Amino acid sequence: MARILILDDNIYFARLIASQLTRLGYAVRVMEAGEELLDLLRAERYDLLIMELLLQGQDGLTLLQTLSCSPFSYLRVLIVSHRTSYVDQQRVAEYDADFLSKPVDLYELLEKVPMFLKRKSWEGRSL
């Protein structure tokens, strides 16, 4: 069973997605703040991180950069965000993360999760 971590300070959105993913058989955990993300990843292994770029008190792009330079760079990342500028989407792509803009179609998101999970973690990265 794939393990999915959702990082979004909109707890209602995060719980909605978590409940749907749980119904589909995924193990899901929700976080509202990114400060403890690295500690959590040290303690538990996840297959996919779904996260917002606009986090209270923290920039999601900076967090994405930190992840890409960490032992957790294997983690597939799906950005689901209101921050939809072309520049932001290009920066997300530089970190080999995928992007869906909010408001997101829930069915589209649920349909794409298996595809994101099947991708190799090293795909598109220069070693």
C-alpha positions as CSV (number, residue, x, y, z in Angstrom):
1,M,0.0,0.0,0.0
2,A,1.4,3.4,-1.0
3,R,1.9,6.0,1.7
4,I,0.9,9.6,0.9
5,L,1.7,12.7,3.0
6,I,-0.4,15.8,2.4
7,L,1.0,19.2,3.5
8,D,-1.5,22.0,3.3
9,D,-2.4,24.7,5.8
10,N,-6.0,24.5,4.5
11,I,-7.0,21.6,6.7
12,Y,-10.4,21.2,5.2
13,F,-9.0,20.7,1.7
14,A,-6.3,18.4,3.1
15,R,-8.8,16.2,5.0
16,L,-11.1,16.0,1.9
17,I,-8.3,14.7,-0.2
18,A,-7.1,12.4,2.6
19,S,-10.5,10.9,3.0
20,Q,-10.9,10.2,-0.7
21,L,-7.4,8.7,-1.0
22,T,-8.0,6.5,2.1
23,R,-11.2,5.2,0.5
24,L,-9.1,4.2,-2.5
25,G,-6.8,2.2,-0.2
26,Y,-3.9,4.5,0.4
27,A,-2.3,5.2,3.8
28,V,-2.6,9.0,4.2
29,R,-1.3,11.5,6.8
30,V,-2.0,15.2,6.9
31,M,0.3,18.0,8.0
32,E,-0.6,21.7,8.3
33,A,2.9,23.1,8.6
34,G,6.2,22.2,7.0
35,E,8.5,22.9,9.9
36,E,8.4,19.2,11.1
37,L,8.4,17.7,7.6
38,L,12.1,16.6,7.6
39,D,11.7,15.1,11.1
40,L,8.7,13.2,10.0
41,L,10.4,11.9,6.8
42,R,13.3,10.7,9.0
43,A,10.8,8.7,11.1
44,E,8.5,7.4,8.4
45,R,8.8,6.6,4.7
46,Y,6.3,8.1,2.2
47,D,5.8,7.4,-1.5
48,L,4.2,10.7,-2.5
49,L,4.0,14.2,-1.0
50,I,1.0,16.4,-2.0
51,M,1.7,20.0,-0.9
52,E,0.7,23.6,-1.3
53,L,3.3,26.2,-2.1
54,L,1.5,28.9,-0.1
55,L,2.1,27.8,3.5
56,Q,1.8,30.0,6.6
57,G,5.2,31.1,7.7
58,Q,7.0,29.1,5.1
59,D,7.6,29.2,1.3
60,G,6.8,26.0,-0.4
61,L,9.4,26.5,-3.1
62,T,12.1,26.8,-0.4
63,L,10.8,23.6,1.2
64,L,10.8,21.9,-2.2
65,Q,14.4,23.0,-2.7
66,T,15.4,21.7,0.7
67,L,13.8,18.3,-0.1
68,S,15.6,18.0,-3.4
69,C,19.0,18.4,-1.6
70,S,18.2,16.0,1.2
71,P,18.2,12.3,1.6
72,F,14.5,12.4,0.8
73,S,15.0,13.5,-2.8
74,Y,13.5,10.1,-3.8
75,L,10.1,11.4,-2.7
76,R,7.6,12.1,-5.5
77,V,6.1,15.5,-5.0
78,L,2.8,16.8,-6.4
79,I,2.2,20.5,-5.9
80,V,-1.5,21.5,-5.7
81,S,-1.5,25.3,-5.3
82,H,-3.1,28.6,-5.8
83,R,0.3,30.0,-6.7
84,T,0.0,29.4,-10.4
85,S,2.4,31.8,-12.2
86,Y,4.4,30.5,-15.0
87,V,7.6,31.2,-13.1
88,D,6.4,29.2,-10.1
89,Q,5.4,26.3,-12.4
90,Q,8.9,26.4,-14.0
91,R,10.6,26.3,-10.6
92,V,8.4,23.4,-9.5
93,A,9.4,21.5,-12.7
94,E,13.1,22.2,-12.0
95,Y,12.7,20.1,-8.8
96,D,11.1,17.3,-10.8
97,A,7.8,17.9,-9.1
98,D,4.4,17.8,-10.7
99,F,1.9,20.6,-10.6
100,L,-1.9,21.0,-10.4
101,S,-3.5,24.4,-9.9
102,K,-6.2,25.1,-7.4
103,P,-9.1,25.0,-7.5
104,V,-8.3,21.4,-8.4
105,D,-10.8,18.9,-9.8
106,L,-10.9,16.2,-7.2
107,Y,-11.6,13.5,-9.7
108,E,-8.6,14.6,-11.8
109,L,-6.4,14.5,-8.7
110,L,-7.5,11.1,-7.7
111,E,-7.1,9.8,-11.2
112,K,-3.5,11.1,-11.4
113,V,-2.2,9.9,-8.1
114,P,-1.5,6.3,-9.3
115,M,0.3,7.8,-12.3
116,F,2.5,9.9,-10.0
117,L,3.2,7.0,-7.8
118,K,4.4,4.8,-10.7
119,R,7.0,7.3,-11.9
120,K,10.6,6.6,-10.9
121,S,11.9,9.0,-8.2
122,W,15.0,9.7,-10.2
123,E,13.2,10.3,-13.5
124,G,14.3,13.6,-15.0
125,R,17.0,14.3,-12.5
126,S,20.6,14.8,-13.3
127,L,22.9,12.8,-11.2
